[in-house]
Amino acid sequence: MLSKLNETDLRLTSKLHLRENEGFLKKAAAFIAHSGDSWFDLIAILILWVFTPNPWHTLAALMAGAIIILAV
């Protein structure tokens, strides 16, 4: 049972693996994978930007910039 599950995992992983010659797709996938939950944080910051008064906009922009820099 476990061996069959492992074989299935290896087969599916090999299909999902991005080759070295897939330039843009590989870079985009790496960016998204390394950014983790920051996409959810950016959505929360966008909501903060839209629904709060102007003084919060500077803080929201600073937080969004920091998240984007850390994601790269």
N, CA, C and O atoms as a Maestro MAE file, in Angstrom:
{
 s_m_m2io_version
 :::
 2.0.0
}

f_m_ct {
 s_m_title
 :::
 protein
 m_atom[288] {
  # First column is atom index #
  i_m_mmod_type
  r_m_x_coord
  r_m_y_coord
  r_m_z_coord
  i_m_residue_number
  s_m_chain_name
  s_m_pdb_residue_name
  s_m_pdb_atom_name
  i_m_atomic_number
  :::
  1 25 0.827 -1.199 0.000 1 A "MET " " N  " 7
  2 3 0.000 0.000 0.000 1 A "MET " " CA " 6
  3 2 0.869 1.259 0.000 1 A "MET " " C  " 6
  4 15 0.681 2.159 -0.819 1 A "MET " " O  " 8
  5 25 1.825 1.304 0.937 2 A "LEU " " N  " 7
  6 3 2.696 2.468 1.045 2 A "LEU " " CA " 6
  7 2 3.589 2.604 -0.184 2 A "LEU " " C  " 6
  8 15 3.872 3.712 -0.640 2 A "LEU " " O  " 8
  9 25 4.024 1.480 -0.707 3 A "SER " " N  " 7
  10 3 4.875 1.503 -1.901 3 A "SER " " CA " 6
  11 2 4.097 2.018 -3.112 3 A "SER " " C  " 6
  12 15 4.645 2.765 -3.923 3 A "SER " " O  " 8
  13 25 2.842 1.633 -3.240 4 A "LYS " " N  " 7
  14 3 2.010 2.118 -4.345 4 A "LYS " " CA " 6
  15 2 1.771 3.625 -4.217 4 A "LYS " " C  " 6
  16 15 1.795 4.349 -5.213 4 A "LYS " " O  " 8
  17 25 1.543 4.084 -3.002 5 A "LEU " " N  " 7
  18 3 1.359 5.510 -2.750 5 A "LEU " " CA " 6
  19 2 2.628 6.286 -3.109 5 A "LEU " " C  " 6
  20 15 2.557 7.366 -3.695 5 A "LEU " " O  " 8
  21 25 3.778 5.732 -2.758 6 A "ASN " " N  " 7
  22 3 5.052 6.369 -3.084 6 A "ASN " " CA " 6
  23 2 5.263 6.435 -4.598 6 A "ASN " " C  " 6
  24 15 5.726 7.455 -5.109 6 A "ASN " " O  " 8
  25 25 4.934 5.377 -5.312 7 A "GLU " " N  " 7
  26 3 5.055 5.371 -6.774 7 A "GLU " " CA " 6
  27 2 4.142 6.422 -7.402 7 A "GLU " " C  " 6
  28 15 4.544 7.123 -8.330 7 A "GLU " " O  " 8
  29 25 2.930 6.527 -6.902 8 A "THR " " N  " 7
  30 3 1.991 7.535 -7.398 8 A "THR " " CA " 6
  31 2 2.528 8.932 -7.143 8 A "THR " " C  " 6
  32 15 2.440 9.807 -8.005 8 A "THR " " O  " 8
  33 25 3.083 9.137 -5.959 9 A "ASP " " N  " 7
  34 3 3.672 10.431 -5.621 9 A "ASP " " CA " 6
  35 2 4.827 10.767 -6.565 9 A "ASP " " C  " 6
  36 15 4.907 11.892 -7.058 9 A "ASP " " O  " 8
  37 25 5.707 9.827 -6.819 10 A "LEU " " N  " 7
  38 3 6.837 10.064 -7.726 10 A "LEU " " CA " 6
  39 2 6.363 10.376 -9.144 10 A "LEU " " C  " 6
  40 15 6.906 11.261 -9.806 10 A "LEU " " O  " 8
  41 25 5.352 9.650 -9.604 11 A "ARG " " N  " 7
  42 3 4.827 9.874 -10.954 11 A "ARG " " CA " 6
  43 2 4.214 11.273 -11.078 11 A "ARG " " C  " 6
  44 15 4.473 11.983 -12.050 11 A "ARG " " O  " 8
  45 25 3.408 11.662 -10.101 12 A "LEU " " N  " 7
  46 3 2.771 12.979 -10.150 12 A "LEU " " CA " 6
  47 2 3.793 14.099 -9.975 12 A "LEU " " C  " 6
  48 15 3.690 15.138 -10.628 12 A "LEU " " O  " 8
  49 25 4.769 13.899 -9.108 13 A "THR " " N  " 7
  50 3 5.803 14.906 -8.898 13 A "THR " " CA " 6
  51 2 6.609 15.129 -10.165 13 A "THR " " C  " 6
  52 15 6.938 16.268 -10.495 13 A "THR " " O  " 8
  53 25 6.932 14.061 -10.877 14 A "SER " " N  " 7
  54 3 7.701 14.218 -12.120 14 A "SER " " CA " 6
  55 2 6.905 14.981 -13.175 14 A "SER " " C  " 6
  56 15 7.492 15.686 -13.996 14 A "SER " " O  " 8
  57 25 5.581 14.853 -13.166 15 A "LYS " " N  " 7
  58 3 4.758 15.607 -14.114 15 A "LYS " " CA " 6
  59 2 4.683 17.089 -13.748 15 A "LYS " " C  " 6
  60 15 4.562 17.942 -14.627 15 A "LYS " " O  " 8
  61 25 4.755 17.396 -12.449 16 A "LEU " " N  " 7
  62 3 4.655 18.781 -11.992 16 A "LEU " " CA " 6
  63 2 5.985 19.520 -12.030 16 A "LEU " " C  " 6
  64 15 6.013 20.750 -11.995 16 A "LEU " " O  " 8
  65 25 7.075 18.788 -12.101 17 A "HIS " " N  " 7
  66 3 8.407 19.393 -12.050 17 A "HIS " " CA " 6
  67 2 8.634 20.300 -13.259 17 A "HIS " " C  " 6
  68 15 8.388 19.904 -14.398 17 A "HIS " " O  " 8
  69 25 9.105 21.519 -13.000 18 A "LEU " " N  " 7
  70 3 9.406 22.457 -14.078 18 A "LEU " " CA " 6
  71 2 10.841 22.260 -14.541 18 A "LEU " " C  " 6
  72 15 11.760 22.232 -13.722 18 A "LEU " " O  " 8
  73 25 11.036 22.126 -15.823 19 A "ARG " " N  " 7
  74 3 12.372 21.925 -16.386 19 A "ARG " " CA " 6
  75 2 13.137 23.241 -16.402 19 A "ARG " " C  " 6
  76 15 12.542 24.313 -16.292 19 A "ARG " " O  " 8
  77 25 14.448 23.157 -16.537 20 A "GLU " " N  " 7
  78 3 15.306 24.345 -16.547 20 A "GLU " " CA " 6
  79 2 15.000 25.274 -17.723 20 A "GLU " " C  " 6
  80 15 15.182 26.486 -17.605 20 A "GLU " " O  " 8
  81 25 14.545 24.740 -18.841 21 A "ASN " " N  " 7
  82 3 14.308 25.564 -20.035 21 A "ASN " " CA " 6
  83 2 12.947 26.268 -20.022 21 A "ASN " " C  " 6
  84 15 12.596 26.928 -21.000 21 A "ASN " " O  " 8
  85 25 12.193 26.147 -18.968 22 A "GLU " " N  " 7
  86 3 10.891 26.811 -18.864 22 A "GLU " " CA " 6
  87 2 11.068 28.119 -18.093 22 A "GLU " " C  " 6
  88 15 10.555 28.267 -16.984 22 A "GLU " " O  " 8
  89 25 11.793 29.058 -18.686 23 A "GLY " " N  " 7
  90 3 12.230 30.295 -18.058 23 A "GLY " " CA " 6
  91 2 11.195 31.055 -17.255 23 A "GLY " " C  " 6
  92 15 11.234 31.036 -16.025 23 A "GLY " " O  " 8
  93 25 10.267 31.728 -17.931 24 A "PHE " " N  " 7
  94 3 9.314 32.599 -17.235 24 A "PHE " " CA " 6
  95 2 8.429 31.812 -16.282 24 A "PHE " " C  " 6
  96 15 8.196 32.237 -15.151 24 A "PHE " " O  " 8
  97 25 7.939 30.674 -16.733 25 A "LEU " " N  " 7
  98 3 7.047 29.867 -15.896 25 A "LEU " " CA " 6
  99 2 7.750 29.432 -14.617 25 A "LEU " " C  " 6
  100 15 7.158 29.463 -13.538 25 A "LEU " " O  " 8
  101 25 9.008 29.027 -14.734 26 A "LYS " " N  " 7
  102 3 9.757 28.590 -13.555 26 A "LYS " " CA " 6
  103 2 9.989 29.755 -12.594 26 A "LYS " " C  " 6
  104 15 9.863 29.595 -11.380 26 A "LYS " " O  " 8
  105 25 10.330 30.930 -13.137 27 A "LYS " " N  " 7
  106 3 10.560 32.097 -12.285 27 A "LYS " " CA " 6
  107 2 9.268 32.528 -11.589 27 A "LYS " " C  " 6
  108 15 9.283 32.866 -10.405 27 A "LYS " " O  " 8
  109 25 8.153 32.517 -12.318 28 A "ALA " " N  " 7
  110 3 6.867 32.899 -11.726 28 A "ALA " " CA " 6
  111 2 6.458 31.908 -10.634 28 A "ALA " " C  " 6
  112 15 5.978 32.311 -9.574 28 A "ALA " " O  " 8
  113 25 6.649 30.620 -10.892 29 A "ALA " " N  " 7
  114 3 6.305 29.604 -9.894 29 A "ALA " " CA " 6
  115 2 7.185 29.737 -8.655 29 A "ALA " " C  " 6
  116 15 6.700 29.591 -7.533 29 A "ALA " " O  " 8
  117 25 8.469 30.011 -8.849 30 A "ALA " " N  " 7
  118 3 9.380 30.188 -7.713 30 A "ALA " " CA " 6
  119 2 8.984 31.411 -6.895 30 A "ALA " " C  " 6
  120 15 9.019 31.372 -5.666 30 A "ALA " " O  " 8
  121 25 8.611 32.487 -7.563 31 A "PHE " " N  " 7
  122 3 8.191 33.696 -6.857 31 A "PHE " " CA " 6
  123 2 6.959 33.427 -6.004 31 A "PHE " " C  " 6
  124 15 6.916 33.799 -4.831 31 A "PHE " " O  " 8
  125 25 5.968 32.787 -6.586 32 A "ILE " " N  " 7
  126 3 4.728 32.498 -5.856 32 A "ILE " " CA " 6
  127 2 4.989 31.515 -4.716 32 A "ILE " " C  " 6
  128 15 4.443 31.672 -3.624 32 A "ILE " " O  " 8
  129 25 5.820 30.503 -4.965 33 A "ALA " " N  " 7
  130 3 6.108 29.509 -3.929 33 A "ALA " " CA " 6
  131 2 6.859 30.111 -2.751 33 A "ALA " " C  " 6
  132 15 6.591 29.762 -1.602 33 A "ALA " " O  " 8
  133 25 7.785 30.999 -3.021 34 A "HIS " " N  " 7
  134 3 8.584 31.574 -1.941 34 A "HIS " " CA " 6
  135 2 7.860 32.693 -1.202 34 A "HIS " " C  " 6
  136 15 8.278 33.088 -0.113 34 A "HIS " " O  " 8
  137 25 6.795 33.199 -1.776 35 A "SER " " N  " 7
  138 3 6.093 34.291 -1.104 35 A "SER " " CA " 6
  139 2 5.101 33.781 -0.061 35 A "SER " " C  " 6
  140 15 4.650 34.558 0.781 35 A "SER " " O  " 8
  141 25 4.754 32.512 -0.096 36 A "GLY " " N  " 7
  142 3 3.912 31.911 0.941 36 A "GLY " " CA " 6
  143 2 2.589 32.618 1.147 36 A "GLY " " C  " 6
  144 15 1.832 32.835 0.201 36 A "GLY " " O  " 8
  145 25 2.319 32.974 2.382 37 A "ASP " " N  " 7
  146 3 1.048 33.602 2.747 37 A "ASP " " CA " 6
  147 2 1.015 35.095 2.474 37 A "ASP " " C  " 6
  148 15 0.018 35.753 2.773 37 A "ASP " " O  " 8
  149 25 2.068 35.634 1.921 38 A "SER " " N  " 7
  150 3 2.109 37.083 1.721 38 A "SER " " CA " 6
  151 2 1.011 37.564 0.774 38 A "SER " " C  " 6
  152 15 0.616 38.728 0.839 38 A "SER " " O  " 8
  153 25 0.514 36.695 -0.101 39 A "TRP " " N  " 7
  154 3 -0.585 37.105 -0.988 39 A "TRP " " CA " 6
  155 2 -1.830 37.438 -0.169 39 A "TRP " " C  " 6
  156 15 -2.547 38.389 -0.479 39 A "TRP " " O  " 8
  157 25 -2.081 36.654 0.873 40 A "PHE " " N  " 7
  158 3 -3.222 36.930 1.738 40 A "PHE " " CA " 6
  159 2 -3.003 38.221 2.518 40 A "PHE " " C  " 6
  160 15 -3.933 38.999 2.731 40 A "PHE " " O  " 8
  161 25 -1.756 38.438 2.941 41 A "ASP " " N  " 7
  162 3 -1.431 39.685 3.646 41 A "ASP " " CA " 6
  163 2 -1.652 40.887 2.737 41 A "ASP " " C  " 6
  164 15 -2.172 41.914 3.173 41 A "ASP " " O  " 8
  165 25 -1.256 40.758 1.475 42 A "LEU " " N  " 7
  166 3 -1.437 41.868 0.535 42 A "LEU " " CA " 6
  167 2 -2.917 42.167 0.300 42 A "LEU " " C  " 6
  168 15 -3.298 43.325 0.135 42 A "LEU " " O  " 8
  169 25 -3.739 41.140 0.285 43 A "ILE " " N  " 7
  170 3 -5.184 41.349 0.143 43 A "ILE " " CA " 6
  171 2 -5.725 42.106 1.355 43 A "ILE " " C  " 6
  172 15 -6.542 43.015 1.207 43 A "ILE " " O  " 8
  173 25 -5.269 41.729 2.555 44 A "ALA " " N  " 7
  174 3 -5.698 42.430 3.771 44 A "ALA " " CA " 6
  175 2 -5.237 43.882 3.749 44 A "ALA " " C  " 6
  176 15 -5.973 44.776 4.169 44 A "ALA " " O  " 8
  177 25 -4.022 44.120 3.260 45 A "ILE " " N  " 7
  178 3 -3.510 45.490 3.178 45 A "ILE " " CA " 6
  179 2 -4.303 46.299 2.153 45 A "ILE " " C  " 6
  180 15 -4.559 47.485 2.364 45 A "ILE " " O  " 8
  181 25 -4.689 45.669 1.051 46 A "LEU " " N  " 7
  182 3 -5.517 46.359 0.058 46 A "LEU " " CA " 6
  183 2 -6.857 46.762 0.674 46 A "LEU " " C  " 6
  184 15 -7.342 47.869 0.440 46 A "LEU " " O  " 8
  185 25 -7.450 45.869 1.454 47 A "ILE " " N  " 7
  186 3 -8.707 46.197 2.141 47 A "ILE " " CA " 6
  187 2 -8.487 47.350 3.117 47 A "ILE " " C  " 6
  188 15 -9.315 48.256 3.215 47 A "ILE " " O  " 8
  189 25 -7.371 47.311 3.836 48 A "LEU " " N  " 7
  190 3 -7.021 48.401 4.746 48 A "LEU " " CA " 6
  191 2 -6.904 49.716 3.985 48 A "LEU " " C  " 6
  192 15 -7.389 50.749 4.447 48 A "LEU " " O  " 8
  193 25 -6.264 49.679 2.824 49 A "TRP " " N  " 7
  194 3 -6.070 50.874 1.996 49 A "TRP " " CA " 6
  195 2 -7.416 51.447 1.546 49 A "TRP " " C  " 6
  196 15 -7.631 52.658 1.598 49 A "TRP " " O  " 8
  197 25 -8.311 50.574 1.109 50 A "VAL " " N  " 7
  198 3 -9.583 51.017 0.538 50 A "VAL " " CA " 6
  199 2 -10.533 51.569 1.602 50 A "VAL " " C  " 6
  200 15 -11.224 52.557 1.355 50 A "VAL " " O  " 8
  201 25 -10.576 50.950 2.768 51 A "PHE " " N  " 7
  202 3 -11.603 51.289 3.752 51 A "PHE " " CA " 6
  203 2 -11.126 52.133 4.932 51 A "PHE " " C  " 6
  204 15 -11.858 52.272 5.912 51 A "PHE " " O  " 8
  205 25 -9.937 52.691 4.867 52 A "THR " " N  " 7
  206 3 -9.457 53.529 5.972 52 A "THR " " CA " 6
  207 2 -9.114 54.922 5.468 52 A "THR " " C  " 6
  208 15 -8.926 55.125 4.269 52 A "THR " " O  " 8
  209 25 -9.034 55.883 6.385 53 A "PRO " " N  " 7
  210 3 -8.690 57.248 5.975 53 A "PRO " " CA " 6
  211 2 -7.229 57.356 5.529 53 A "PRO " " C  " 6
  212 15 -6.439 56.426 5.694 53 A "PRO " " O  " 8
  213 25 -6.903 58.492 4.973 54 A "ASN " " N  " 7
  214 3 -5.610 58.733 4.351 54 A "ASN " " CA " 6
  215 2 -4.374 58.436 5.205 54 A "ASN " " C  " 6
  216 15 -3.414 57.900 4.651 54 A "ASN " " O  " 8
  217 25 -4.316 58.735 6.498 55 A "PRO " " N  " 7
  218 3 -3.089 58.458 7.259 55 A "PRO " " CA " 6
  219 2 -2.664 56.984 7.242 55 A "PRO " " C  " 6
  220 15 -1.478 56.684 7.376 55 A "PRO " " O  " 8
  221 25 -3.609 56.076 7.081 56 A "TRP " " N  " 7
  222 3 -3.284 54.655 7.033 56 A "TRP " " CA " 6
  223 2 -2.658 54.248 5.705 56 A "TRP " " C  " 6
  224 15 -2.007 53.206 5.628 56 A "TRP " " O  " 8
  225 25 -2.839 55.039 4.675 57 A "HIS " " N  " 7
  226 3 -2.335 54.679 3.348 57 A "HIS " " CA " 6
  227 2 -0.817 54.567 3.325 57 A "HIS " " C  " 6
  228 15 -0.272 53.679 2.669 57 A "HIS " " O  " 8
  229 25 -0.129 55.457 4.033 58 A "THR " " N  " 7
  230 3 1.333 55.400 4.071 58 A "THR " " CA " 6
  231 2 1.803 54.111 4.734 58 A "THR " " C  " 6
  232 15 2.712 53.445 4.237 58 A "THR " " O  " 8
  233 25 1.186 53.763 5.849 59 A "LEU " " N  " 7
  234 3 1.553 52.528 6.545 59 A "LEU " " CA " 6
  235 2 1.232 51.304 5.684 59 A "LEU " " C  " 6
  236 15 2.022 50.361 5.627 59 A "LEU " " O  " 8
  237 25 0.093 51.317 5.026 60 A "ALA " " N  " 7
  238 3 -0.283 50.195 4.165 60 A "ALA " " CA " 6
  239 2 0.701 50.051 3.009 60 A "ALA " " C  " 6
  240 15 1.083 48.934 2.660 60 A "ALA " " O  " 8
  241 25 1.115 51.164 2.414 61 A "ALA " " N  " 7
  242 3 2.084 51.116 1.317 61 A "ALA " " CA " 6
  243 2 3.430 50.591 1.804 61 A "ALA " " C  " 6
  244 15 4.076 49.810 1.106 61 A "ALA " " O  " 8
  245 25 3.855 51.009 2.984 62 A "LEU " " N  " 7
  246 3 5.111 50.537 3.560 62 A "LEU " " CA " 6
  247 2 5.062 49.029 3.817 62 A "LEU " " C  " 6
  248 15 6.008 48.309 3.497 62 A "LEU " " O  " 8
  249 25 3.961 48.560 4.391 63 A "MET " " N  " 7
  250 3 3.827 47.122 4.657 63 A "MET " " CA " 6
  251 2 3.785 46.319 3.357 63 A "MET " " C  " 6
  252 15 4.410 45.262 3.264 63 A "MET " " O  " 8
  253 25 3.056 46.810 2.356 64 A "ALA " " N  " 7
  254 3 2.982 46.105 1.077 64 A "ALA " " CA " 6
  255 2 4.356 46.051 0.419 64 A "ALA " " C  " 6
  256 15 4.754 45.014 -0.111 64 A "ALA " " O  " 8
  257 25 5.077 47.164 0.453 65 A "GLY " " N  " 7
  258 3 6.424 47.182 -0.122 65 A "GLY " " CA " 6
  259 2 7.353 46.206 0.575 65 A "GLY " " C  " 6
  260 15 8.126 45.508 -0.081 65 A "GLY " " O  " 8
  261 25 7.283 46.149 1.901 66 A "ALA " " N  " 7
  262 3 8.127 45.222 2.660 66 A "ALA " " CA " 6
  263 2 7.795 43.771 2.327 66 A "ALA " " C  " 6
  264 15 8.695 42.941 2.194 66 A "ALA " " O  " 8
  265 25 6.514 43.466 2.192 67 A "ILE " " N  " 7
  266 3 6.109 42.098 1.852 67 A "ILE " " CA " 6
  267 2 6.616 41.720 0.467 67 A "ILE " " C  " 6
  268 15 7.114 40.612 0.268 67 A "ILE " " O  " 8
  269 25 6.496 42.626 -0.483 68 A "ILE " " N  " 7
  270 3 6.949 42.337 -1.850 68 A "ILE " " CA " 6
  271 2 8.458 42.138 -1.886 68 A "ILE " " C  " 6
  272 15 8.946 41.235 -2.565 68 A "ILE " " O  " 8
  273 25 9.206 42.974 -1.161 69 A "ILE " " N  " 7
  274 3 10.666 42.823 -1.125 69 A "ILE " " CA " 6
  275 2 11.051 41.490 -0.486 69 A "ILE " " C  " 6
  276 15 11.944 40.803 -0.982 69 A "ILE " " O  " 8
  277 25 10.391 41.122 0.603 70 A "LEU " " N  " 7
  278 3 10.703 39.853 1.254 70 A "LEU " " CA " 6
  279 2 10.313 38.656 0.391 70 A "LEU " " C  " 6
  280 15 10.943 37.601 0.474 70 A "LEU " " O  " 8
  281 25 9.291 38.810 -0.428 71 A "ALA " " N  " 7
  282 3 8.850 37.710 -1.285 71 A "ALA " " CA " 6
  283 2 9.850 37.420 -2.392 71 A "ALA " " C  " 6
  284 15 9.940 36.292 -2.876 71 A "ALA " " O  " 8
  285 25 10.591 38.428 -2.788 72 A "VAL " " N  " 7
  286 3 11.580 38.239 -3.856 72 A "VAL " " CA " 6
  287 2 12.803 37.681 -3.229 72 A "VAL " " C  " 6
  288 15 13.791 37.430 -3.919 72 A "VAL " " O  " 8
  :::
 }
 m_bond[287] {
  # First column is bond index #
  i_m_from
  i_m_to
  i_m_order
  :::
  1 1 2 1
  2 2 3 1
  3 3 4 2
  4 3 5 1
  5 5 6 1
  6 6 7 1
  7 7 8 2
  8 7 9 1
  9 9 10 1
  10 10 11 1
  11 11 12 2
  12 11 13 1
  13 13 14 1
  14 14 15 1
  15 15 16 2
  16 15 17 1
  17 17 18 1
  18 18 19 1
  19 19 20 2
  20 19 21 1
  21 21 22 1
  22 22 23 1
  23 23 24 2
  24 23 25 1
  25 25 26 1
  26 26 27 1
  27 27 28 2
  28 27 29 1
  29 29 30 1
  30 30 31 1
  31 31 32 2
  32 31 33 1
  33 33 34 1
  34 34 35 1
  35 35 36 2
  36 35 37 1
  37 37 38 1
  38 38 39 1
  39 39 40 2
  40 39 41 1
  41 41 42 1
  42 42 43 1
  43 43 44 2
  44 43 45 1
  45 45 46 1
  46 46 47 1
  47 47 48 2
  48 47 49 1
  49 49 50 1
  50 50 51 1
  51 51 52 2
  52 51 53 1
  53 53 54 1
  54 54 55 1
  55 55 56 2
  56 55 57 1
  57 57 58 1
  58 58 59 1
  59 59 60 2
  60 59 61 1
  61 61 62 1
  62 62 63 1
  63 63 64 2
  64 63 65 1
  65 65 66 1
  66 66 67 1
  67 67 68 2
  68 67 69 1
  69 69 70 1
  70 70 71 1
  71 71 72 2
  72 71 73 1
  73 73 74 1
  74 74 75 1
  75 75 76 2
  76 75 77 1
  77 77 78 1
  78 78 79 1
  79 79 80 2
  80 79 81 1
  81 81 82 1
  82 82 83 1
  83 83 84 2
  84 83 85 1
  85 85 86 1
  86 86 87 1
  87 87 88 2
  88 87 89 1
  89 89 90 1
  90 90 91 1
  91 91 92 2
  92 91 93 1
  93 93 94 1
  94 94 95 1
  95 95 96 2
  96 95 97 1
  97 97 98 1
  98 98 99 1
  99 99 100 2
  100 99 101 1
  101 101 102 1
  102 102 103 1
  103 103 104 2
  104 103 105 1
  105 105 106 1
  106 106 107 1
  107 107 108 2
  108 107 109 1
  109 109 110 1
  110 110 111 1
  111 111 112 2
  112 111 113 1
  113 113 114 1
  114 114 115 1
  115 115 116 2
  116 115 117 1
  117 117 118 1
  118 118 119 1
  119 119 120 2
  120 119 121 1
  121 121 122 1
  122 122 123 1
  123 123 124 2
  124 123 125 1
  125 125 126 1
  126 126 127 1
  127 127 128 2
  128 127 129 1
  129 129 130 1
  130 130 131 1
  131 131 132 2
  132 131 133 1
  133 133 134 1
  134 134 135 1
  135 135 136 2
  136 135 137 1
  137 137 138 1
  138 138 139 1
  139 139 140 2
  140 139 141 1
  141 141 142 1
  142 142 143 1
  143 143 144 2
  144 143 145 1
  145 145 146 1
  146 146 147 1
  147 147 148 2
  148 147 149 1
  149 149 150 1
  150 150 151 1
  151 151 152 2
  152 151 153 1
  153 153 154 1
  154 154 155 1
  155 155 156 2
  156 155 157 1
  157 157 158 1
  158 158 159 1
  159 159 160 2
  160 159 161 1
  161 161 162 1
  162 162 163 1
  163 163 164 2
  164 163 165 1
  165 165 166 1
  166 166 167 1
  167 167 168 2
  168 167 169 1
  169 169 170 1
  170 170 171 1
  171 171 172 2
  172 171 173 1
  173 173 174 1
  174 174 175 1
  175 175 176 2
  176 175 177 1
  177 177 178 1
  178 178 179 1
  179 179 180 2
  180 179 181 1
  181 181 182 1
  182 182 183 1
  183 183 184 2
  184 183 185 1
  185 185 186 1
  186 186 187 1
  187 187 188 2
  188 187 189 1
  189 189 190 1
  190 190 191 1
  191 191 192 2
  192 191 193 1
  193 193 194 1
  194 194 195 1
  195 195 196 2
  196 195 197 1
  197 197 198 1
  198 198 199 1
  199 199 200 2
  200 199 201 1
  201 201 202 1
  202 202 203 1
  203 203 204 2
  204 203 205 1
  205 205 206 1
  206 206 207 1
  207 207 208 2
  208 207 209 1
  209 209 210 1
  210 210 211 1
  211 211 212 2
  212 211 213 1
  213 213 214 1
  214 214 215 1
  215 215 216 2
  216 215 217 1
  217 217 218 1
  218 218 219 1
  219 219 220 2
  220 219 221 1
  221 221 222 1
  222 222 223 1
  223 223 224 2
  224 223 225 1
  225 225 226 1
  226 226 227 1
  227 227 228 2
  228 227 229 1
  229 229 230 1
  230 230 231 1
  231 231 232 2
  232 231 233 1
  233 233 234 1
  234 234 235 1
  235 235 236 2
  236 235 237 1
  237 237 238 1
  238 238 239 1
  239 239 240 2
  240 239 241 1
  241 241 242 1
  242 242 243 1
  243 243 244 2
  244 243 245 1
  245 245 246 1
  246 246 247 1
  247 247 248 2
  248 247 249 1
  249 249 250 1
  250 250 251 1
  251 251 252 2
  252 251 253 1
  253 253 254 1
  254 254 255 1
  255 255 256 2
  256 255 257 1
  257 257 258 1
  258 258 259 1
  259 259 260 2
  260 259 261 1
  261 261 262 1
  262 262 263 1
  263 263 264 2
  264 263 265 1
  265 265 266 1
  266 266 267 1
  267 267 268 2
  268 267 269 1
  269 269 270 1
  270 270 271 1
  271 271 272 2
  272 271 273 1
  273 273 274 1
  274 274 275 1
  275 275 276 2
  276 275 277 1
  277 277 278 1
  278 278 279 1
  279 279 280 2
  280 279 281 1
  281 281 282 1
  282 282 283 1
  283 283 284 2
  284 283 285 1
  285 285 286 1
  286 286 287 1
  287 287 288 2
  :::
 }
}
